[in-house]
Amino acid sequence: MDARMLDNPATGEGGPADGPPAARGGAWSAQGRAPSCSVESTALRMSGTDGGDELRGLGLPSWARAAARQLARLGLLSVLWLAFALSLAASEPVDWTGEWDTIWRGGGARLILSQEGNRVTGTYPLFDGVIEARSVGRKLEGSWRSSGGEGTFVFVKSREGDSFSGRYASGEWWTGARAITSETDGDLLAQSTPADALGAFLTTKNAVGPGSADLLGRAAALLVPVDEADTGISRIDHTRLLFKVLDRMTVRLWDVPAGADAPDLTVNLAQAGTDVSLALEFRRIGIRWYILPPPAAELHRLRARLDAARLDRLPEAPVPDPARASPRDTMRTLITGLVAAPGDPSHEVISTLNMSEIGAAMHAREGPLLARFLKLTLDRVGFLIWQEVPDDPGADTPYIHFQHPMGDIAVAPVETPEGIVWQFTPETLRNIRRLYAAMDEMPLAPGVAALPVGDAFFRSRALVRQNYPMLLRRVGAMELWQWLGLLAMIVIGGVLGSLLALPLGWLERRAMRQDAEDVTAASPVRVLNGFQMMGVSVAIGSAVLLGDIVLAVPDEVGRFTTAVAWILLILGATIAVGRLVDWVADVRSSSDRIDQHQQTIIDLLRRVIRIVVYLIGAVMAAQVLNIPWQGLVAGISVGGLAVALAVQPALGNLFAGITLYSDRPIKVGDFCKFNETMGTVEQIGLRSTRIRTLDRTLVTIPNAEFSNMQIENFARRDRIWLQTTLQLRYETSEDQLRYVLVELRKLLIAHPRVSADPVRVRFAGFGAHSLDIEIFTYVLTADIGEFQAVREDVYLRIMALVAAAGAQFAFPSAMHYRAEDHRPDAERVQAAEAEVARWRGEDTLPFPDFDWQEKASISGTLDYPPKHSVLANTDPMSR
């Protein structure tokens, strides 16, 4: 597209419009009347005789027919009124009066319209253009004319009325929106000095953007008029090209001479960091100064040299962020970002601040606040033209934009892993509050719009400055009103916390009255007390955090107050959760359905959960205090081998404890034997197991060692083994021995507390001084005390049985003595031998064992407990 196409709002003459508005409107009216006639005739028929006949034909009563006729008339009137309103709305002209920022392919201009009735006229001064049109509803049709040509167009306004869509007769588009008038739009461009002309040119061109197309024409008006035929470029394109060259340079308007009475002036402008320069000429015409731009070809060559020189100055590392590539970029990013979103600065705006001296926990709060402090202070320093700030990305020294006894505003290069970026220095951020306080009485620089800041801090400070200016006196790191406000927030938090704790305190006292003798972890008293502490600490901590935000507490104070507030929150929550875990565990333990193993698991889970809760609280506290706990964890990971070796016993005990819980060889309350020690298990912990021995001492054994022991768990027995060896004298005869064996078997089978199977009573062999009879059976009990009682009874009966057989127990002896020997009782010997002979004769000799009928007949026939025993009538198993 050539330059002339850019200068004109159309690319050529188009054909006629789609048709005259009157014709189209007439067609619409004709179509709109047809339904009305139809409804009217229908309604008339219904109201007439024929309509009445039709309604009577439906069998409706007279009152219903009358109501139907009235409804038909009302419907007719409603349709007529609606059609009338629509016709009025369609015929009523839309107001096009005002200024519109319009754009077309390759160009744009501000269109100024004026409307009288349906007739609309307007101009777009940038191209010396005029338009004439007629408005029909929201449509505007007419013709345009400028120095570059003429043609027709059609615009259609949006329903909201703030924009329009348009088209030339040639088919090209032309759209626009109502112009937003700014302070710059109303200012006359000062041209009394060359510096004024240059500043006005840069300021106006910097403001050119969407919705400000007319500013390009204003900037072009600051150039000396040159015949386009001689330059080969339009005035608009010449303006753009000159600005692209000046935008690559650093301009100090203060250094531009006033020009005095000379008609011409030449000023040398240079690029920051290079030796490329431009001799820019100014010319006075009347009382105004204008810029005399170099020829377009020279500007193109100079632009190429500027780009090449800047490329040589770029650092070796790639620029990680174009928004912070130079002091100018950083300054522009901060100011334009805050103007676009003053209430919520973007991440790009915050990234212009070097907050390396501010704690990481404070970045989210301090970043937006410091950015606003900077913008408000810069607005009082002076109107900022971007080209006055250096754009040299390769500079290695900070750019100091403003100096003051309270502090400077400086931008410095910062090395990052991605490359070098420019940020406002930590010293600037450290002193910006003092600097703002020293300059807040300074009015805004001319041309600077007030920043609509909605922060509670700035509103509060404005009220304090208006009503109590003496409280603005600085005390330490903050102003006096901030200290008083912070103290007030602490007091308010304490009062609110106490009020929140009142109902919990009432519940706590009630619980204590109900359970005055058992104020333990199982009681809700400790839980309520913990929540009271949490309520107070949370209220105070929240109040301090809110005070930090509202009062804009600086980092040197905010680090302490924020840390204290979060520590209070974390401490209160940790204590409350820990006590809640204890209470839940104890409530669960108090259930009648919980056995010892489940109780052990509950205790383990209680400890594990409490440890996890406390660890989480500790990590959160470390995060608040900026303690590098991640580095500690990383160090443990790197030195994992050494740590594992160091804590091997502890880890061994821990895993052994887990094994004891999962494998369940023992549980709390079990009576067991480990090595040579016997006792009752009292506690199974994560590190050790505690056992109460028979002599009532408490033995603590590490889990790793305990799990490797041979553990005999007596509590898991379903019966107790009874085993012994009877030693009879060698004088016992063979039949006596048979008799004793049979009677012993009968005795054990008949005993109700002795298992009938297995019962083994056998002649085991010849001892050194005895005939050995081995007894093997089980007593039907798992209680050691009852077992001992049954064993005692069995042994006493065995003694009686041996005596009844005329036999005697042998005993080892090395003593030699002489005494009259008492031979065995002959009658008893004969009786025993006779009984055995009877067994032989009847073929009932019970060797090697009784038959099953005999076992069944004698099973459980003994009296046990014995007759005359105090337990004879109370034992449920006595028979």
Number of C-alpha atoms within 10 A of each C-alpha: 8 9 15 14 16 19 22 24 30 31 22 18 15 16 13 12 14 9 8 10 15 10 10 11 14 11 10 12 13 10 11 14 12 10 11 15 13 11 18 18 12 15 20 17 15 21 18 12 11 12 17 17 12 14 19 14 9 10 10 12 10 12 9 13 20 15 11 15 21 15 12 19 17 13 15 19 14 12 15 17 12 11 16 12 12 13 14 12 12 14 15 15 20 19 18 24 15 13 20 26 22 27 20 20 15 14 16 27 27 26 25 20 19 15 18 13 11 17 16 20 19 20 21 24 16 22 19 12 20 19 22 19 21 20 25 19 17 19 19 24 21 18 17 20 20 20 11 17 16 19 21 23 27 21 22 19 21 13 9 7 14 13 18 21 16 21 18 24 21 16 15 16 18 21 19 23 20 20 20 11 11 11 10 15 14 8 9 9 19 17 20 15 20 28 22 19 23 25 21 20 26 20 21 23 21 17 13 16 11 10 20 22 22 24 23 24 23 20 24 22 18 22 23 17 13 14 11 12 8 8 14 13 20 19 21 20 16 22 22 15 18 18 19 15 19 20 19 19 25 20 24 15 16 9 10 18 13 14 18 10 7 9 12 17 20 17 15 11 18 18 22 21 17 14 9 16 15 17 13 16 16 24 19 21 11 7 8 15 26 24 24 19 21 16 14 18 12 11 20 16 11 16 20 13 14 20 13 11 16 20 12 11 16 15 13 10 10 11 17 14 17 12 21 25 23 27 30 23 23 27 24 20 20 26 20 13 19 23 16 11 14 20 15 13 19 15 11 15 24 23 21 25 23 21 22 10 13 19 16 14 15 16 16 10 14 22 21 21 20 22 25 21 18 22 20 19 22 21 21 18 17 15 15 17 18 19 20 18 23 22 23 22 25 19 19 10 9 16 20 16 16 12 12 10 8 14 18 18 21 19 27 21 24 15 9 9 7 11 16 23 25 28 26 27 24 18 16 20 26 18 14 21 22 18 22 20 16 14 17 13 10 12 11 18 15 11 15 15 14 11 15 11 16 11 16 13 19 17 13 15 19 14 12 15 15 9 10 12 13 12 17 16 12 15 12 9 15 19 19 15 22 24 19 11 15 21 14 15 21 20 15 16 21 20 15 17 22 20 14 16 20 12 12 20 17 12 16 20 15 13 17 17 10 12 14 13 8 11 14 14 18 20 21 22 25 21 24 23 20 21 23 23 21 24 24 23 25 25 25 27 28 20 23 27 23 16 24 25 18 18 22 21 24 19 20 14 13 21 20 11 19 24 21 19 24 23 22 22 22 23 21 23 21 21 21 22 20 21 23 21 20 24 21 17 19 19 14 16 19 11 10 7 9 13 12 14 15 16 19 19 14 18 19 18 14 19 18 13 16 20 13 13 18 18 13 14 20 17 16 18 20 16 17 21 18 14 13 11 14 12 10 11 12 11 11 14 12 11 11 13 10 12 12 13 11 11 11 12 16 18 16 16 24 19 16 22 24 18 15 21 20 10 9 10 14 21 23 19 16 18 21 21 17 15 11 7 12 19 23 23 20 18 17 25 20 21 20 19 23 19 24 18 17 12 8 10 10 15 14 16 16 21 27 22 14 19 18 10 12 11 17 16 18 20 16 13 12 12 18 20 16 18 13 13 15 18 22 21 16 18 14 19 15 12 18 23 20 20 20 24 24 20 17 23 22 22 21 29 26 23 25 22 22 27 22 22 10 11 18 18 24 19 18 14 12 13 14 10 14 19 21 21 21 16 20 15 21 21 23 18 18 16 15 13 10 15 21 14 12 22 18 12 15 20 13 11 16 18 14 11 18 21 14 16 23 20 23 17 16 18 11 9 7 5 6 6 6 6 6 6 6 6 7 13 11 10 10 16 19 15 15 22 20 13 16 21 15 13 13 12 10 9 9 14 17 17 10 8 15 15 11 8 9 13 16 14 11 16 19 23 16 18 13 22 22 13 11 8 10 10 13 16 14 10 11 8 12 18 15
